Amino acid sequence: MKTTALSFATILGLSVTPVLAEIMVEDADASGGYSIEELTAAWPDMTEELFVQLDVDASGEVSPDELAAAQEAGLISE
């Protein structure tokens, strides 16, 4: 019976593992951080002011940790 139920779930496109929508950011220059251009590709509404706010250490790039913190704080969507 379980096999049949799983088969129907598969046919209907249901999955046991949740799939979360996630915005993909590409580190195009492999610098280890994200430039304003790289973030704008993922978030077209990115402004210079927001970028500066995300770049907590003022390095000129947003690190993966800074990006994660900004997402957790709701400054940008996930």
Protein Blocks (a to p, Z undefined) as FASTA:
>chain_A
ZZmmmmmmmmnopafbdcddddddddfkonopacfklmmmmmmmbcfklmmmmmmnonop
acfklmmmmmmnopacZZ
